[in-house]
């Protein structure tokens, strides 16, 4: 999995797989899911992320494994 934050565009992108994206769908305002040929989710775009996560430090992201 790859995570990319574009500070200038205010977009957080999570790439969940390496397969080719063939379709994207906005499932909620500012939340876009990317799908591969098998209709599996392979990416998530979060637009306007700084407004969604007050005072978030997006240069430092923590992961928890349960």
N, CA, C, O and CB atoms as a CASP TS submission, in Angstrom:
PFRMAT TS
TARGET T0000
AUTHOR 0000-0000-0000
METHOD Language model
MODEL 1
PARENT N/A
ATOM      1  N   UNK     1       0.840  -1.175   0.000  1.00  0.00           N
ATOM      2  CA  UNK     1       0.000   0.000   0.000  1.00  0.00           C
ATOM      3  C   UNK     1       0.885   1.238   0.000  1.00  0.00           C
ATOM      4  O   UNK     1       1.901   1.301   0.691  1.00  0.00           O
ATOM      5  CB  UNK     1      -0.955  -0.002   1.211  1.00  0.00           C
ATOM      6  N   UNK     2       0.471   2.217  -0.793  1.00  0.00           N
ATOM      7  CA  UNK     2       1.186   3.492  -0.840  1.00  0.00           C
ATOM      8  C   UNK     2       0.226   4.599  -0.406  1.00  0.00           C
ATOM      9  O   UNK     2      -0.972   4.545  -0.685  1.00  0.00           O
ATOM     10  CB  UNK     2       1.759   3.773  -2.276  1.00  0.00           C
ATOM     11  N   UNK     3       0.772   5.596   0.278  1.00  0.00           N
ATOM     12  CA  UNK     3      -0.007   6.763   0.700  1.00  0.00           C
ATOM     13  C   UNK     3       0.696   8.000   0.172  1.00  0.00           C
ATOM     14  O   UNK     3       1.907   8.153   0.329  1.00  0.00           O
ATOM     15  CB  UNK     3      -0.167   6.823   2.264  1.00  0.00           C
ATOM     16  N   UNK     4      -0.074   8.883  -0.458  1.00  0.00           N
ATOM     17  CA  UNK     4       0.495  10.123  -1.000  1.00  0.00           C
ATOM     18  C   UNK     4      -0.410  11.280  -0.604  1.00  0.00           C
ATOM     19  O   UNK     4      -1.627  11.216  -0.781  1.00  0.00           O
ATOM     20  CB  UNK     4       0.656  10.047  -2.561  1.00  0.00           C
ATOM     21  N   UNK     5       0.190  12.341  -0.065  1.00  0.00           N
ATOM     22  CA  UNK     5      -0.559  13.551   0.258  1.00  0.00           C
ATOM     23  C   UNK     5      -0.031  14.690  -0.593  1.00  0.00           C
ATOM     24  O   UNK     5       1.154  15.017  -0.535  1.00  0.00           O
ATOM     25  CB  UNK     5      -0.456  13.895   1.769  1.00  0.00           C
ATOM     26  N   UNK     6      -0.905  15.291  -1.379  1.00  0.00           N
ATOM     27  CA  UNK     6      -0.562  16.457  -2.186  1.00  0.00           C
ATOM     28  C   UNK     6      -1.069  17.678  -1.428  1.00  0.00           C
ATOM     29  O   UNK     6      -2.256  18.003  -1.460  1.00  0.00           O
ATOM     30  CB  UNK     6      -1.182  16.371  -3.643  1.00  0.00           C
ATOM     31  N   UNK     7      -0.146  18.342  -0.751  1.00  0.00           N
ATOM     32  CA  UNK     7      -0.505  19.475   0.099  1.00  0.00           C
ATOM     33  C   UNK     7      -1.123  20.618  -0.694  1.00  0.00           C
ATOM     34  O   UNK     7      -2.076  21.255  -0.247  1.00  0.00           O
ATOM     35  CB  UNK     7       0.714  19.972   0.841  1.00  0.00           C
ATOM     36  N   UNK     8      -0.573  20.869  -1.866  1.00  0.00           N
ATOM     37  CA  UNK     8      -1.065  21.969  -2.703  1.00  0.00           C
ATOM     38  C   UNK     8      -2.505  21.708  -3.168  1.00  0.00           C
ATOM     39  O   UNK     8      -3.336  22.616  -3.145  1.00  0.00           O
ATOM     40  CB  UNK     8      -0.140  22.167  -3.926  1.00  0.00           C
ATOM     41  N   UNK     9      -2.799  20.482  -3.584  1.00  0.00           N
ATOM     42  CA  UNK     9      -4.138  20.123  -4.058  1.00  0.00           C
ATOM     43  C   UNK     9      -5.054  19.719  -2.901  1.00  0.00           C
ATOM     44  O   UNK     9      -6.266  19.606  -3.086  1.00  0.00           O
ATOM     45  CB  UNK     9      -4.050  18.982  -5.076  1.00  0.00           C
ATOM     46  N   UNK    10      -4.488  19.500  -1.709  1.00  0.00           N
ATOM     47  CA  UNK    10      -5.231  19.081  -0.520  1.00  0.00           C
ATOM     48  C   UNK    10      -5.958  17.760  -0.759  1.00  0.00           C
ATOM     49  O   UNK    10      -7.153  17.625  -0.495  1.00  0.00           O
ATOM     50  CB  UNK    10      -6.234  20.165  -0.110  1.00  0.00           C
ATOM     51  N   UNK    11      -5.190  16.784  -1.271  1.00  0.00           N
ATOM     52  CA  UNK    11      -5.734  15.461  -1.592  1.00  0.00           C
ATOM     53  C   UNK    11      -4.853  14.388  -0.959  1.00  0.00           C
ATOM     54  O   UNK    11      -3.628  14.423  -1.073  1.00  0.00           O
ATOM     55  CB  UNK    11      -5.829  15.254  -3.135  1.00  0.00           C
ATOM     56  N   UNK    12      -5.497  13.436  -0.292  1.00  0.00           N
ATOM     57  CA  UNK    12      -4.806  12.268   0.237  1.00  0.00           C
ATOM     58  C   UNK    12      -5.196  11.086  -0.633  1.00  0.00           C
ATOM     59  O   UNK    12      -6.381  10.842  -0.862  1.00  0.00           O
ATOM     60  CB  UNK    12      -5.159  12.014   1.749  1.00  0.00           C
ATOM     61  N   UNK    13      -4.195  10.345  -1.121  1.00  0.00           N
ATOM     62  CA  UNK    13      -4.463   9.196  -1.991  1.00  0.00           C
ATOM     63  C   UNK    13      -3.872   7.953  -1.371  1.00  0.00           C
ATOM     64  O   UNK    13      -2.690   7.919  -1.028  1.00  0.00           O
ATOM     65  CB  UNK    13      -3.890   9.418  -3.411  1.00  0.00           C
ATOM     66  N   UNK    14      -4.694   6.933  -1.229  1.00  0.00           N
ATOM     67  CA  UNK    14      -4.251   5.629  -0.739  1.00  0.00           C
ATOM     68  C   UNK    14      -4.355   4.651  -1.888  1.00  0.00           C
ATOM     69  O   UNK    14      -5.442   4.423  -2.418  1.00  0.00           O
ATOM     70  CB  UNK    14      -5.095   5.151   0.493  1.00  0.00           C
ATOM     71  N   UNK    15      -3.242   4.077  -2.273  1.00  0.00           N
ATOM     72  CA  UNK    15      -3.197   3.102  -3.367  1.00  0.00           C
ATOM     73  C   UNK    15      -3.093   1.731  -2.727  1.00  0.00           C
ATOM     74  O   UNK    15      -2.084   1.411  -2.099  1.00  0.00           O
ATOM     75  CB  UNK    15      -1.989   3.373  -4.357  1.00  0.00           C
ATOM     76  N   UNK    16      -4.130   0.919  -2.881  1.00  0.00           N
ATOM     77  CA  UNK    16      -4.236  -0.362  -2.193  1.00  0.00           C
ATOM     78  C   UNK    16      -3.678  -1.531  -2.989  1.00  0.00           C
ATOM     79  O   UNK    16      -3.406  -2.587  -2.417  1.00  0.00           O
ATOM     80  CB  UNK    16      -5.660  -0.632  -1.861  1.00  0.00           C
ATOM     81  N   UNK    17      -3.504  -1.369  -4.279  1.00  0.00           N
ATOM     82  CA  UNK    17      -2.987  -2.435  -5.124  1.00  0.00           C
ATOM     83  C   UNK    17      -2.346  -1.856  -6.362  1.00  0.00           C
ATOM     84  O   UNK    17      -2.455  -0.660  -6.633  1.00  0.00           O
ATOM     85  CB  UNK    17      -4.096  -3.411  -5.507  1.00  0.00           C
ATOM     86  N   UNK    18      -1.683  -2.701  -7.103  1.00  0.00           N
ATOM     87  CA  UNK    18      -0.954  -2.239  -8.286  1.00  0.00           C
ATOM     88  C   UNK    18      -1.683  -2.504  -9.592  1.00  0.00           C
ATOM     89  O   UNK    18      -1.180  -2.158 -10.660  1.00  0.00           O
ATOM     90  CB  UNK    18       0.390  -2.891  -8.336  1.00  0.00           C
ATOM     91  N   UNK    19      -2.867  -3.116  -9.523  1.00  0.00           N
ATOM     92  CA  UNK    19      -3.587  -3.396 -10.766  1.00  0.00           C
ATOM     93  C   UNK    19      -4.093  -2.104 -11.406  1.00  0.00           C
ATOM     94  O   UNK    19      -4.221  -1.070 -10.751  1.00  0.00           O
ATOM     95  CB  UNK    19      -4.764  -4.352 -10.502  1.00  0.00           C
ATOM     96  N   UNK    20      -4.372  -2.196 -12.687  1.00  0.00           N
ATOM     97  CA  UNK    20      -4.771  -1.042 -13.481  1.00  0.00           C
ATOM     98  C   UNK    20      -6.152  -0.544 -13.058  1.00  0.00           C
ATOM     99  O   UNK    20      -7.071  -1.338 -12.857  1.00  0.00           O
ATOM    100  CB  UNK    20      -4.766  -1.393 -14.973  1.00  0.00           C
ATOM    101  N   UNK    21      -6.288   0.762 -12.926  1.00  0.00           N
ATOM    102  CA  UNK    21      -7.569   1.383 -12.586  1.00  0.00           C
ATOM    103  C   UNK    21      -8.378   1.542 -13.865  1.00  0.00           C
ATOM    104  O   UNK    21      -7.904   2.117 -14.845  1.00  0.00           O
ATOM    105  CB  UNK    21      -7.364   2.766 -11.874  1.00  0.00           C
ATOM    106  N   UNK    22      -9.611   1.025 -13.848  1.00  0.00           N
ATOM    107  CA  UNK    22     -10.467   1.117 -15.031  1.00  0.00           C
ATOM    108  C   UNK    22     -11.719   1.951 -14.773  1.00  0.00           C
ATOM    109  O   UNK    22     -12.410   2.344 -15.713  1.00  0.00           O
ATOM    110  CB  UNK    22     -10.867  -0.274 -15.494  1.00  0.00           C
ATOM    111  N   UNK    23     -12.009   2.220 -13.509  1.00  0.00           N
ATOM    112  CA  UNK    23     -13.210   2.991 -13.180  1.00  0.00           C
ATOM    113  C   UNK    23     -13.008   3.698 -11.848  1.00  0.00           C
ATOM    114  O   UNK    23     -12.352   3.177 -10.946  1.00  0.00           O
ATOM    115  CB  UNK    23     -14.464   2.077 -13.129  1.00  0.00           C
ATOM    116  N   UNK    24     -13.577   4.883 -11.739  1.00  0.00           N
ATOM    117  CA  UNK    24     -13.575   5.629 -10.483  1.00  0.00           C
ATOM    118  C   UNK    24     -14.996   6.062 -10.196  1.00  0.00           C
ATOM    119  O   UNK    24     -15.766   6.367 -11.107  1.00  0.00           O
ATOM    120  CB  UNK    24     -12.615   6.860 -10.544  1.00  0.00           C
ATOM    121  N   UNK    25     -15.337   6.084  -8.908  1.00  0.00           N
ATOM    122  CA  UNK    25     -16.689   6.458  -8.528  1.00  0.00           C
ATOM    123  C   UNK    25     -16.640   7.305  -7.264  1.00  0.00           C
ATOM    124  O   UNK    25     -16.023   6.918  -6.272  1.00  0.00           O
ATOM    125  CB  UNK    25     -17.571   5.207  -8.317  1.00  0.00           C
ATOM    126  N   UNK    26     -17.297   8.467  -7.306  1.00  0.00           N
ATOM    127  CA  UNK    26     -17.403   9.301  -6.114  1.00  0.00           C
ATOM    128  C   UNK    26     -18.534   8.734  -5.261  1.00  0.00           C
ATOM    129  O   UNK    26     -19.703   8.817  -5.639  1.00  0.00           O
ATOM    130  CB  UNK    26     -17.660  10.815  -6.483  1.00  0.00           C
ATOM    131  N   UNK    27     -18.186   8.158  -4.111  1.00  0.00           N
ATOM    132  CA  UNK    27     -19.165   7.481  -3.277  1.00  0.00           C
ATOM    133  C   UNK    27     -19.807   8.418  -2.251  1.00  0.00           C
ATOM    134  O   UNK    27     -20.909   8.159  -1.768  1.00  0.00           O
ATOM    135  CB  UNK    27     -18.514   6.315  -2.570  1.00  0.00           C
ATOM    136  N   UNK    28     -19.121   9.485  -1.930  1.00  0.00           N
ATOM    137  CA  UNK    28     -19.616  10.575  -1.098  1.00  0.00           C
ATOM    138  C   UNK    28     -18.919  11.820  -1.597  1.00  0.00           C
ATOM    139  O   UNK    28     -17.878  11.720  -2.247  1.00  0.00           O
ATOM    140  CB  UNK    28     -19.353  10.327   0.446  1.00  0.00           C
ATOM    141  N   UNK    29     -19.461  12.990  -1.313  1.00  0.00           N
ATOM    142  CA  UNK    29     -18.768  14.204  -1.781  1.00  0.00           C
ATOM    143  C   UNK    29     -17.307  14.234  -1.320  1.00  0.00           C
ATOM    144  O   UNK    29     -17.016  14.212  -0.124  1.00  0.00           O
ATOM    145  CB  UNK    29     -19.498  15.462  -1.275  1.00  0.00           C
ATOM    146  N   UNK    30     -16.411  14.284  -2.287  1.00  0.00           N
ATOM    147  CA  UNK    30     -14.981  14.351  -2.007  1.00  0.00           C
ATOM    148  C   UNK    30     -14.306  13.033  -1.696  1.00  0.00           C
ATOM    149  O   UNK    30     -13.120  13.022  -1.367  1.00  0.00           O
ATOM    150  CB  UNK    30     -14.761  15.251  -0.891  1.00  0.00           C
ATOM    151  N   UNK    31     -15.018  11.923  -1.787  1.00  0.00           N
ATOM    152  CA  UNK    31     -14.435  10.587  -1.563  1.00  0.00           C
ATOM    153  C   UNK    31     -14.605   9.785  -2.852  1.00  0.00           C
ATOM    154  O   UNK    31     -15.723   9.476  -3.266  1.00  0.00           O
ATOM    155  CB  UNK    31     -15.121   9.846  -0.333  1.00  0.00           C
ATOM    156  N   UNK    32     -13.470   9.453  -3.479  1.00  0.00           N
ATOM    157  CA  UNK    32     -13.500   8.760  -4.770  1.00  0.00           C
ATOM    158  C   UNK    32     -12.796   7.420  -4.622  1.00  0.00           C
ATOM    159  O   UNK    32     -11.666   7.350  -4.138  1.00  0.00           O
ATOM    160  CB  UNK    32     -12.829   9.618  -5.891  1.00  0.00           C
ATOM    161  N   UNK    33     -13.477   6.351  -5.045  1.00  0.00           N
ATOM    162  CA  UNK    33     -12.896   5.016  -5.035  1.00  0.00           C
ATOM    163  C   UNK    33     -12.482   4.635  -6.451  1.00  0.00           C
ATOM    164  O   UNK    33     -13.207   4.899  -7.410  1.00  0.00           O
ATOM    165  CB  UNK    33     -13.894   3.982  -4.458  1.00  0.00           C
ATOM    166  N   UNK    34     -11.315   4.013  -6.576  1.00  0.00           N
ATOM    167  CA  UNK    34     -10.812   3.524  -7.855  1.00  0.00           C
ATOM    168  C   UNK    34     -10.936   2.003  -7.877  1.00  0.00           C
ATOM    169  O   UNK    34     -10.638   1.333  -6.888  1.00  0.00           O
ATOM    170  CB  UNK    34      -9.333   3.971  -8.088  1.00  0.00           C
ATOM    171  N   UNK    35     -11.383   1.461  -9.026  1.00  0.00           N
ATOM    172  CA  UNK    35     -11.611   0.029  -9.159  1.00  0.00           C
ATOM    173  C   UNK    35     -10.803  -0.537 -10.320  1.00  0.00           C
ATOM    174  O   UNK    35     -10.529   0.155 -11.300  1.00  0.00           O
ATOM    175  CB  UNK    35     -13.104  -0.260  -9.356  1.00  0.00           C
ATOM    176  N   UNK    36     -10.425  -1.812 -10.193  1.00  0.00           N
ATOM    177  CA  UNK    36      -9.723  -2.510 -11.270  1.00  0.00           C
ATOM    178  C   UNK    36     -10.722  -3.262 -12.144  1.00  0.00           C
ATOM    179  O   UNK    36     -11.932  -3.100 -11.985  1.00  0.00           O
ATOM    180  CB  UNK    36      -8.667  -3.486 -10.696  1.00  0.00           C
ATOM    181  N   UNK    37     -10.226  -4.072 -13.055  1.00  0.00           N
ATOM    182  CA  UNK    37     -11.085  -4.811 -13.995  1.00  0.00           C
ATOM    183  C   UNK    37     -11.986  -5.834 -13.312  1.00  0.00           C
ATOM    184  O   UNK    37     -13.011  -6.222 -13.872  1.00  0.00           O
ATOM    185  CB  UNK    37     -10.231  -5.513 -15.023  1.00  0.00           C
ATOM    186  N   UNK    38     -11.617  -6.276 -12.109  1.00  0.00           N
ATOM    187  CA  UNK    38     -12.423  -7.247 -11.364  1.00  0.00           C
ATOM    188  C   UNK    38     -13.368  -6.549 -10.373  1.00  0.00           C
ATOM    189  O   UNK    38     -13.943  -7.194  -9.496  1.00  0.00           O
ATOM    190  CB  UNK    38     -11.507  -8.232 -10.614  1.00  0.00           C
ATOM    191  N   UNK    39     -13.521  -5.234 -10.522  1.00  0.00           N
ATOM    192  CA  UNK    39     -14.375  -4.416  -9.640  1.00  0.00           C
ATOM    193  C   UNK    39     -13.895  -4.408  -8.191  1.00  0.00           C
ATOM    194  O   UNK    39     -14.683  -4.196  -7.269  1.00  0.00           O
ATOM    195  CB  UNK    39     -15.807  -4.924  -9.690  1.00  0.00           C
ATOM    196  N   UNK    40     -12.603  -4.641  -8.001  1.00  0.00           N
ATOM    197  CA  UNK    40     -12.018  -4.577  -6.664  1.00  0.00           C
ATOM    198  C   UNK    40     -11.522  -3.157  -6.414  1.00  0.00           C
ATOM    199  O   UNK    40     -10.990  -2.515  -7.319  1.00  0.00           O
ATOM    200  CB  UNK    40     -10.857  -5.609  -6.506  1.00  0.00           C
ATOM    201  N   UNK    41     -11.694  -2.671  -5.200  1.00  0.00           N
ATOM    202  CA  UNK    41     -11.183  -1.353  -4.839  1.00  0.00           C
ATOM    203  C   UNK    41      -9.677  -1.367  -4.759  1.00  0.00           C
ATOM    204  O   UNK    41      -9.098  -2.176  -4.034  1.00  0.00           O
ATOM    205  CB  UNK    41     -11.772  -0.890  -3.516  1.00  0.00           C
ATOM    206  N   UNK    42      -9.028  -0.472  -5.506  1.00  0.00           N
ATOM    207  CA  UNK    42      -7.567  -0.427  -5.504  1.00  0.00           C
ATOM    208  C   UNK    42      -7.022   0.953  -5.133  1.00  0.00           C
ATOM    209  O   UNK    42      -5.807   1.142  -5.066  1.00  0.00           O
ATOM    210  CB  UNK    42      -7.041  -0.834  -6.865  1.00  0.00           C
ATOM    211  N   UNK    43      -7.911   1.914  -4.894  1.00  0.00           N
ATOM    212  CA  UNK    43      -7.439   3.232  -4.522  1.00  0.00           C
ATOM    213  C   UNK    43      -8.550   4.061  -3.911  1.00  0.00           C
ATOM    214  O   UNK    43      -9.731   3.860  -4.195  1.00  0.00           O
ATOM    215  CB  UNK    43      -6.860   3.941  -5.722  1.00  0.00           C
ATOM    216  N   UNK    44      -8.143   5.008  -3.056  1.00  0.00           N
ATOM    217  CA  UNK    44      -9.086   5.913  -2.407  1.00  0.00           C
ATOM    218  C   UNK    44      -8.507   7.330  -2.484  1.00  0.00           C
ATOM    219  O   UNK    44      -7.378   7.569  -2.055  1.00  0.00           O
ATOM    220  CB  UNK    44      -9.357   5.484  -0.914  1.00  0.00           C
ATOM    221  N   UNK    45      -9.285   8.262  -3.030  1.00  0.00           N
ATOM    222  CA  UNK    45      -8.940   9.685  -3.035  1.00  0.00           C
ATOM    223  C   UNK    45      -9.794  10.375  -1.988  1.00  0.00           C
ATOM    224  O   UNK    45     -11.008  10.176  -1.951  1.00  0.00           O
ATOM    225  CB  UNK    45      -9.154  10.327  -4.450  1.00  0.00           C
ATOM    226  N   UNK    46      -9.180  11.182  -1.139  1.00  0.00           N
ATOM    227  CA  UNK    46      -9.920  11.998  -0.187  1.00  0.00           C
ATOM    228  C   UNK    46      -9.588  13.445  -0.519  1.00  0.00           C
ATOM    229  O   UNK    46      -8.473  13.910  -0.283  1.00  0.00           O
ATOM    230  CB  UNK    46      -9.559  11.637   1.316  1.00  0.00           C
ATOM    231  N   UNK    47     -10.567  14.146  -1.069  1.00  0.00           N
ATOM    232  CA  UNK    47     -10.392  15.539  -1.481  1.00  0.00           C
ATOM    233  C   UNK    47     -10.697  16.467  -0.309  1.00  0.00           C
ATOM    234  O   UNK    47     -11.574  16.174   0.503  1.00  0.00           O
ATOM    235  CB  UNK    47     -11.303  15.875  -2.691  1.00  0.00           C
ATOM    236  N   UNK    48      -9.982  17.574  -0.219  1.00  0.00           N
ATOM    237  CA  UNK    48     -10.203  18.535   0.860  1.00  0.00           C
ATOM    238  C   UNK    48      -9.938  17.939   2.226  1.00  0.00           C
ATOM    239  O   UNK    48     -10.667  18.190   3.185  1.00  0.00           O
ATOM    240  CB  UNK    48     -11.611  19.062   0.807  1.00  0.00           C
ATOM    241  N   UNK    49      -8.882  17.144   2.297  1.00  0.00           N
ATOM    242  CA  UNK    49      -8.613  16.363   3.507  1.00  0.00           C
ATOM    243  C   UNK    49      -8.309  17.248   4.717  1.00  0.00           C
ATOM    244  O   UNK    49      -8.662  16.874   5.835  1.00  0.00           O
ATOM    245  CB  UNK    49      -7.450  15.415   3.262  1.00  0.00           C
ATOM    246  N   UNK    50      -7.683  18.380   4.541  1.00  0.00           N
ATOM    247  CA  UNK    50      -7.346  19.219   5.693  1.00  0.00           C
ATOM    248  C   UNK    50      -8.599  19.768   6.367  1.00  0.00           C
ATOM    249  O   UNK    50      -8.597  19.992   7.577  1.00  0.00           O
ATOM    250  CB  UNK    50      -6.439  20.373   5.263  1.00  0.00           C
ATOM    251  N   UNK    51      -9.666  19.986   5.606  1.00  0.00           N
ATOM    252  CA  UNK    51     -10.923  20.418   6.186  1.00  0.00           C
ATOM    253  C   UNK    51     -11.686  19.284   6.849  1.00  0.00           C
ATOM    254  O   UNK    51     -12.544  19.529   7.697  1.00  0.00           O
ATOM    255  CB  UNK    51     -11.775  21.049   5.133  1.00  0.00           C
ATOM    256  N   UNK    52     -11.390  18.060   6.481  1.00  0.00           N
ATOM    257  CA  UNK    52     -12.067  16.893   7.048  1.00  0.00           C
ATOM    258  C   UNK    52     -11.420  16.426   8.349  1.00  0.00           C
ATOM    259  O   UNK    52     -12.081  15.832   9.201  1.00  0.00           O
ATOM    260  CB  UNK    52     -12.072  15.754   6.043  1.00  0.00           C
ATOM    261  N   UNK    53     -10.126  16.698   8.495  1.00  0.00           N
ATOM    262  CA  UNK    53      -9.380  16.243   9.669  1.00  0.00           C
ATOM    263  C   UNK    53      -8.748  17.475  10.316  1.00  0.00           C
ATOM    264  O   UNK    53      -7.619  17.843   9.993  1.00  0.00           O
ATOM    265  CB  UNK    53      -8.284  15.167   9.284  1.00  0.00           C
ATOM    266  N   UNK    54      -9.483  18.108  11.229  1.00  0.00           N
ATOM    267  CA  UNK    54      -8.988  19.340  11.838  1.00  0.00           C
ATOM    268  C   UNK    54      -7.615  19.159  12.478  1.00  0.00           C
ATOM    269  O   UNK    54      -7.377  18.194  13.205  1.00  0.00           O
ATOM    270  CB  UNK    54      -9.973  19.836  12.877  1.00  0.00           C
ATOM    271  N   UNK    55      -6.739  20.077  12.203  1.00  0.00           N
ATOM    272  CA  UNK    55      -5.388  20.141  12.764  1.00  0.00           C
ATOM    273  C   UNK    55      -4.588  18.860  12.547  1.00  0.00           C
ATOM    274  O   UNK    55      -3.753  18.495  13.374  1.00  0.00           O
ATOM    275  CB  UNK    55      -5.462  20.437  14.237  1.00  0.00           C
ATOM    276  N   UNK    56      -4.840  18.196  11.456  1.00  0.00           N
ATOM    277  CA  UNK    56      -4.094  16.968  11.148  1.00  0.00           C
ATOM    278  C   UNK    56      -2.696  17.315  10.662  1.00  0.00           C
ATOM    279  O   UNK    56      -2.507  18.267   9.905  1.00  0.00           O
ATOM    280  CB  UNK    56      -4.835  16.123  10.085  1.00  0.00           C
ATOM    281  N   UNK    57      -1.735  16.545  11.098  1.00  0.00           N
ATOM    282  CA  UNK    57      -0.377  16.655  10.590  1.00  0.00           C
ATOM    283  C   UNK    57      -0.209  15.550   9.563  1.00  0.00           C
ATOM    284  O   UNK    57       0.152  14.424   9.905  1.00  0.00           O
ATOM    285  CB  UNK    57       0.698  16.552  11.743  1.00  0.00           C
ATOM    286  N   UNK    58      -0.472  15.872   8.303  1.00  0.00           N
ATOM    287  CA  UNK    58      -0.455  14.848   7.264  1.00  0.00           C
ATOM    288  C   UNK    58       0.953  14.525   6.773  1.00  0.00           C
ATOM    289  O   UNK    58       1.121  13.678   5.897  1.00  0.00           O
ATOM    290  CB  UNK    58      -1.305  15.288   6.102  1.00  0.00           C
ATOM    291  N   UNK    59       1.938  15.173   7.313  1.00  0.00           N
ATOM    292  CA  UNK    59       3.319  14.811   6.987  1.00  0.00           C
ATOM    293  C   UNK    59       3.764  13.624   7.836  1.00  0.00           C
ATOM    294  O   UNK    59       4.800  13.016   7.573  1.00  0.00           O
ATOM    295  CB  UNK    59       4.268  16.015   7.203  1.00  0.00           C
ATOM    296  N   UNK    60       2.979  13.305   8.848  1.00  0.00           N
ATOM    297  CA  UNK    60       3.309  12.213   9.749  1.00  0.00           C
ATOM    298  C   UNK    60       2.057  11.348   9.913  1.00  0.00           C
ATOM    299  O   UNK    60       1.099  11.761  10.566  1.00  0.00           O
ATOM    300  CB  UNK    60       3.823  12.750  11.135  1.00  0.00           C
ATOM    301  N   UNK    61       2.063  10.170   9.331  1.00  0.00           N
ATOM    302  CA  UNK    61       0.909   9.278   9.381  1.00  0.00           C
ATOM    303  C   UNK    61       1.285   8.035  10.150  1.00  0.00           C
ATOM    304  O   UNK    61       2.345   7.453   9.920  1.00  0.00           O
ATOM    305  CB  UNK    61       0.414   8.916   7.962  1.00  0.00           C
ATOM    306  N   UNK    62       0.411   7.616  11.077  1.00  0.00           N
ATOM    307  CA  UNK    62       0.655   6.435  11.879  1.00  0.00           C
ATOM    308  C   UNK    62      -0.271   5.321  11.414  1.00  0.00           C
ATOM    309  O   UNK    62      -1.425   5.565  11.062  1.00  0.00           O
ATOM    310  CB  UNK    62       0.454   6.733  13.381  1.00  0.00           C
ATOM    311  N   UNK    63       0.240   4.106  11.416  1.00  0.00           N
ATOM    312  CA  UNK    63      -0.548   2.919  11.053  1.00  0.00           C
ATOM    313  C   UNK    63      -0.649   2.023  12.275  1.00  0.00           C
ATOM    314  O   UNK    63       0.307   1.866  13.034  1.00  0.00           O
ATOM    315  CB  UNK    63       0.093   2.147   9.844  1.00  0.00           C
ATOM    316  N   UNK    64      -1.823   1.441  12.449  1.00  0.00           N
ATOM    317  CA  UNK    64      -2.027   0.469  13.510  1.00  0.00           C
ATOM    318  C   UNK    64      -2.375  -0.866  12.880  1.00  0.00           C
ATOM    319  O   UNK    64      -3.199  -0.933  11.968  1.00  0.00           O
ATOM    320  CB  UNK    64      -3.135   0.928  14.492  1.00  0.00           C
ATOM    321  N   UNK    65      -1.764  -1.903  13.355  1.00  0.00           N
ATOM    322  CA  UNK    65      -2.048  -3.250  12.882  1.00  0.00           C
ATOM    323  C   UNK    65      -2.705  -4.011  14.036  1.00  0.00           C
ATOM    324  O   UNK    65      -2.139  -4.136  15.122  1.00  0.00           O
ATOM    325  CB  UNK    65      -0.739  -3.975  12.380  1.00  0.00           C
ATOM    326  N   UNK    66      -3.892  -4.507  13.775  1.00  0.00           N
ATOM    327  CA  UNK    66      -4.621  -5.213  14.845  1.00  0.00           C
ATOM    328  C   UNK    66      -4.463  -6.705  14.685  1.00  0.00           C
ATOM    329  O   UNK    66      -5.001  -7.472  15.485  1.00  0.00           O
ATOM    330  CB  UNK    66      -6.115  -4.837  14.839  1.00  0.00           C
TER
END
